[in-house]
Amino acid sequence: MKLVRYGPPGQEKPGLIDAEGQLRDLSSLACDIGPDQLGDAALEALRRHDASALPAVEGSPRLGSPLTGVRKFIAIGLNYADHAAESGLPIPAEPVVFMKATSCIQGPDDAVMLPRASVKTDWEVELGVVIGTRARYVDESEALNHVAGYCTINDISEREYQIERGGTWDKGKGCDTFGPLGPWLVTRDEVPDPQNLGMWLDVNGRRMQTGSTRTMIFSVAKIVSYVSEFMTLEPGDVITTGTPPGVGLGMKPPVYLQAGDTMALGIDGLGEQRQVVVAFRR
């Protein structure tokens, strides 16, 4: 299934995209798409219903983040060898784990706002993993059974805050609007191999990133298992799993986002995003 949330910010309704690409209203079957709807039993209950019998949603409403109630927004850094190289950093021996603020989560096509006085805001197309069932010290062989599904994420980053402001990455990763999710949450049954997904990102129509999850240093299963050693993963937690090369930081000279720029990005089977960059506003 492709699950969505649609409508104005703060008023989103649950929906799904049917086999013909039609948006359908899920309000009669679920109050929202959140932690309580992400377990295997809850997803199977939705799957048993005939999607074509659900009310069609006309027009092209705004899509919000495809899930609400995210408790933890966990990120993995330097998970592609060629991205580590362009960043001038060694390939990590273990996954690099940091956090993005849940307050940065927004819809896939909502505007991205530059932080006040920012001069080094950057882009990163990434595979997002949404946890469906509680995971604590899970074996790698069982890790994917705890995944509800996958989504496209733009892990937007302010590099000065991340690298030059005291050494903690979180500062440059959780600014408002820095976590566009979606457009859809695609359930894991529709993604048989999360390590075989092409991904891309354009800025102002110019292709900046082209990659594949095949080249991850640490697989999705390894990441879920590894992170579960250090914190309990709960339904609705999101893990963003790293980016391929082509970020602005790695260019010579570096290139960063300016107000008026547009980003477009996507991952095979998980849908596309498009954001306009805007100046800081209160």
C-alpha positions in Angstrom: 0.0 0.0 0.0 0.9 3.6 -0.5 -0.4 5.5 2.5 -0.6 9.3 2.6 -1.9 12.2 4.6 -3.5 15.0 2.7 -5.0 18.4 3.5 -3.9 21.7 5.0 -1.1 21.7 7.7 -2.5 20.4 10.9 -5.7 19.2 9.3 -4.4 16.2 7.3 -6.7 13.2 6.7 -5.5 9.7 6.1 -5.6 8.3 2.6 -4.0 5.9 0.2 -3.0 5.8 -3.5 -4.8 3.0 -5.3 -3.4 0.9 -8.2 -4.5 3.4 -10.7 -2.8 6.3 -8.9 -6.1 7.7 -7.5 -6.0 9.3 -4.0 -8.7 7.6 -1.8 -10.0 8.7 1.6 -9.2 6.3 4.5 -11.1 8.2 7.2 -13.7 5.5 7.5 -11.0 2.9 8.3 -8.4 4.9 10.2 -8.3 8.1 12.3 -4.8 8.9 11.0 -1.6 7.3 9.8 0.5 7.1 13.0 2.1 4.6 15.4 -1.2 2.7 16.0 -1.7 2.0 12.3 1.8 0.8 11.5 1.9 -2.7 13.0 1.5 -5.8 10.8 -2.1 -6.5 12.0 -3.3 -3.0 11.5 -1.8 -2.8 8.0 -3.2 -6.1 7.0 -6.7 -5.0 8.2 -6.4 -2.0 5.8 -5.0 -4.2 3.0 -8.1 -6.5 3.2 -10.4 -3.6 2.1 -11.1 -3.0 -1.5 -9.4 0.3 -2.2 -11.7 1.1 -5.2 -14.6 1.2 -2.8 -13.1 4.0 -0.8 -14.2 7.6 -1.6 -12.0 9.2 -4.3 -10.4 12.5 -3.4 -10.8 15.0 -6.2 -8.3 17.6 -7.3 -4.7 17.8 -6.1 -4.7 18.5 -2.4 -1.5 19.2 -0.5 0.2 16.1 0.8 1.6 16.2 4.4 4.1 13.9 5.9 2.7 10.4 5.3 2.8 9.7 9.1 2.2 11.6 12.3 3.2 10.9 15.9 6.9 10.4 15.1 8.7 9.9 18.4 12.3 9.7 17.1 13.8 10.9 13.9 17.1 9.1 13.6 19.7 9.6 11.0 22.7 7.7 9.7 25.7 9.7 8.3 28.3 8.8 5.8 26.6 5.6 4.7 27.8 5.7 1.1 31.5 5.4 0.6 31.6 7.9 -2.3 29.8 10.5 -0.2 32.3 10.0 2.6 35.1 10.6 0.1 33.6 13.8 -1.3 33.1 15.0 2.3 36.8 14.3 3.0 36.0 11.8 5.8 37.0 8.2 6.3 34.6 5.3 5.7 33.0 4.6 9.1 33.7 1.3 10.8 30.2 1.5 12.5 27.1 3.4 11.5 27.3 7.1 12.4 24.1 7.9 14.3 22.7 11.3 15.0 19.2 12.8 15.5 17.0 15.2 13.5 14.4 17.1 15.5 10.9 15.8 14.9 9.8 19.5 14.6 11.6 19.7 11.2 9.2 17.1 9.6 6.9 18.5 6.9 5.2 17.5 3.7 7.1 16.5 0.6 6.3 19.6 -1.4 6.2 22.2 1.4 8.7 25.1 1.1 12.1 24.7 2.7 13.1 27.8 4.7 16.7 28.8 5.1 17.7 29.4 8.7 18.4 32.9 9.8 21.8 34.1 8.4 22.4 30.6 6.8 24.9 30.5 4.0 25.5 26.7 3.8 22.2 25.0 3.5 22.6 21.7 1.5 20.5 18.9 0.1 20.6 15.1 0.6 18.2 12.5 -1.0 17.8 9.6 1.4 15.8 6.4 1.9 13.6 6.7 5.0 12.7 3.6 7.1 9.5 3.7 9.2 9.4 1.3 12.2 6.2 -0.6 12.6 6.8 -2.8 15.7 9.0 -2.3 18.7 12.6 -3.3 18.2 15.1 -3.8 21.0 18.4 -5.8 20.4 17.0 -7.3 17.3 19.1 -9.6 15.1 20.0 -8.4 11.7 18.2 -11.4 10.2 14.9 -10.3 11.8 15.3 -6.5 11.6 13.2 -5.9 8.4 10.2 -7.6 10.1 10.1 -4.6 12.4 9.8 -2.2 9.4 6.3 -0.9 8.4 7.5 0.7 5.2 9.7 3.2 3.4 9.6 6.7 2.1 11.6 9.4 0.3 13.4 11.9 2.6 15.3 15.1 1.9 17.8 15.3 4.7 18.4 19.0 4.4 21.5 20.2 6.3 23.1 23.5 7.3 26.7 22.7 7.0 28.1 25.6 9.0 25.9 24.7 11.9 26.7 21.0 11.5 30.5 21.2 11.1 31.7 24.6 12.4 29.5 25.3 15.4 30.9 23.0 18.1 31.0 19.6 16.5 27.5 18.2 17.1 25.8 17.4 13.8 22.3 17.7 15.2 22.6 21.5 15.2 22.6 21.6 11.4 20.1 18.9 10.8 16.9 19.8 12.7 16.1 23.3 11.6 12.5 24.0 10.8 11.4 22.5 7.4 14.6 20.4 7.2 12.7 17.0 7.1 10.4 16.7 4.1 8.9 13.1 4.2 6.9 11.4 1.5 4.9 11.7 -0.7 3.9 8.2 0.4 4.7 5.6 3.1 5.1 2.5 1.0 4.5 -0.7 3.0 7.4 -3.2 3.1 5.5 -5.8 1.1 5.8 -3.5 -1.9 9.6 -3.0 -1.4 11.0 -6.6 -1.6 14.6 -5.4 -1.7 15.4 -2.0 -0.1 19.0 -2.4 -1.2 18.1 -2.1 -4.9 16.4 1.4 -5.2 17.6 4.1 -7.5 17.6 7.6 -6.2 18.2 11.1 -7.6 18.0 14.8 -6.8 18.0 17.9 -9.0 18.5 21.6 -8.1 17.1 24.1 -10.5 16.7 21.4 -13.1 20.3 20.3 -12.9 21.0 16.7 -11.8 23.1 16.8 -8.7 22.7 13.3 -7.2 22.3 9.9 -8.9 22.7 6.8 -6.8 21.4 3.5 -5.5 20.8 2.0 -2.2 23.0 -0.9 -3.5 26.0 1.1 -2.6 25.1 1.7 1.1 28.0 0.8 3.5 25.5 -0.5 6.0 22.2 -2.1 4.8 18.8 -1.2 6.2 18.7 -4.5 8.1 22.1 -3.7 9.7 21.1 -0.2 10.6 17.8 -1.2 12.3 19.6 -4.0 14.2 22.5 -1.7 15.2 20.4 1.3 16.3 18.2 -1.1 18.4 21.3 -1.9 20.5 21.4 1.7 21.7 17.8 2.8 21.9 14.4 1.0 21.7 12.8 1.6 18.3 9.1 2.3 18.6 6.3 2.3 16.0 6.4 5.5 14.1 10.1 6.1 14.6 11.9 7.2 11.3 15.4 6.4 10.3 16.9 8.2 7.4 19.8 6.1 6.0 22.4 8.3 4.3 22.9 9.9 0.9 24.9 9.2 -2.2 27.4 11.7 -3.6 26.5 14.9 -5.2 25.8 17.2 -2.2 26.7 20.9 -2.4 29.4 20.5 0.3 31.3 18.1 -2.0 31.5 20.4 -5.0 34.6 22.4 -5.8 33.9 25.1 -4.9 30.9 24.1 -2.7 27.4 25.1 -3.8 24.6 25.9 -1.4 21.0 26.7 -1.6 19.6 30.2 -2.1 16.1 31.6 -1.7 14.3 30.9 -5.0 16.0 27.6 -5.8 14.0 24.5 -6.4 14.8 20.9 -5.4 13.2 17.9 -7.0 14.1 14.4 -5.8 12.8 10.8 -5.8 13.4 7.2 -5.1 12.3 4.2 -7.2 8.8 3.2 -6.2 8.6 5.7 -3.3 7.6 8.8 -5.2 9.0 12.2 -5.8 9.2 15.5 -3.9 9.6 19.1 -5.0 10.5 22.0 -2.8 11.0 25.7 -3.3 13.6 27.4 -1.1 12.5 30.5 0.8 14.2 33.1 2.9 14.0 33.0 6.7 10.8 34.2 8.3 9.5 34.1 11.8 
